[in-house]
Amino acid sequence: LEPSVPVNPERIGQVRTYFQQRWEANDDGPLVYRLQIADSGDVVSFTGLTEASVNYRDRILPTETPPTFAPLPQAETDGSGEGSSVLRVVLVADGQVRVTAF
């Protein structure tokens, strides 16, 4: 699915902060993920795009208790309640976290 609207900069900041709190520099990066977040703030999917990313997936974003991000303001949604943001999350070996629109 494609994002319903351009990705909200505050949402990118929230996602970056979440992963910065969980990612530490190591030799396994870069890890690259596709993260889809509903307009409501719920995580729809979190997919590793490399073998190393798949192996780290549950350590980075737990399946049993995924985070919830702030919902988008109504003015930034398509009104259907079914829109989403799709982000590329890159966890770099030196500890950096990069989050961009997918």
C-alpha positions in Angstrom: 0.0 0.0 0.0 1.1 3.5 -0.7 0.9 6.3 1.8 -2.4 8.2 1.7 -0.7 11.5 2.2 2.9 12.8 2.4 4.5 11.6 5.5 4.1 13.9 8.5 7.5 15.2 9.7 6.4 14.7 13.4 5.7 11.1 12.6 9.2 10.7 11.1 10.6 12.3 14.3 8.6 9.9 16.5 9.8 6.9 14.6 13.4 8.1 14.6 13.3 8.6 18.4 11.7 5.2 19.0 14.5 3.4 17.1 17.3 5.6 18.5 16.3 4.4 21.9 16.6 0.7 20.8 19.5 0.6 18.4 23.2 0.5 19.4 26.2 0.6 17.1 27.4 -2.9 16.1 28.8 -4.8 13.2 25.5 -6.0 11.9 24.2 -2.8 10.3 23.0 -1.4 8.2 19.6 -2.9 8.8 16.9 -1.8 6.5 13.1 -2.0 7.2 9.8 -1.0 5.6 7.5 0.3 8.3 3.8 0.9 7.7 1.9 3.0 10.3 -1.9 3.5 10.1 -3.2 7.0 10.4 -4.4 6.0 13.9 -0.7 5.5 14.9 -0.9 1.6 15.0 1.9 -0.4 13.4 0.5 -2.2 10.4 3.7 -4.0 9.3 7.4 -3.9 9.9 9.4 -5.8 7.3 13.1 -6.5 7.1 14.5 -5.9 3.7 17.8 -7.7 4.2 18.7 -11.1 5.8 20.3 -9.3 8.8 17.2 -7.1 9.1 15.0 -10.1 9.2 17.1 -11.7 11.9 17.0 -8.5 14.1 13.4 -7.7 13.5 11.8 -8.9 16.8 14.6 -7.4 18.9 14.1 -4.0 17.3 10.3 -3.9 17.2 8.6 -6.6 19.3 5.6 -8.4 17.7 3.8 -8.9 21.0 3.9 -5.3 22.2 4.4 -3.1 19.1 4.6 0.7 19.8 1.8 3.0 18.9 2.7 6.4 17.4 0.6 9.5 17.7 -2.4 9.6 15.3 -2.2 11.9 12.4 -4.4 15.1 12.7 -7.7 14.6 10.8 -6.7 17.3 8.3 -3.7 15.1 7.2 -5.7 11.9 6.6 -7.8 10.9 3.6 -10.9 10.7 5.9 -11.4 7.0 5.3 -9.7 5.9 8.5 -7.7 3.4 6.5 -4.8 5.5 5.3 -1.2 4.9 6.3 2.4 6.2 6.2 5.1 4.0 4.7 8.6 4.7 6.0 12.1 3.3 5.3 14.0 2.8 8.5 17.8 2.3 8.2 19.8 1.4 11.3 23.4 2.1 10.5 26.3 0.1 12.0 27.7 3.3 13.7 24.5 3.8 15.7 22.7 6.3 13.4 19.0 6.0 12.6 17.6 7.3 9.3 13.9 7.5 8.6 12.5 8.6 5.3 9.4 8.2 3.2 9.5 4.9 1.4 
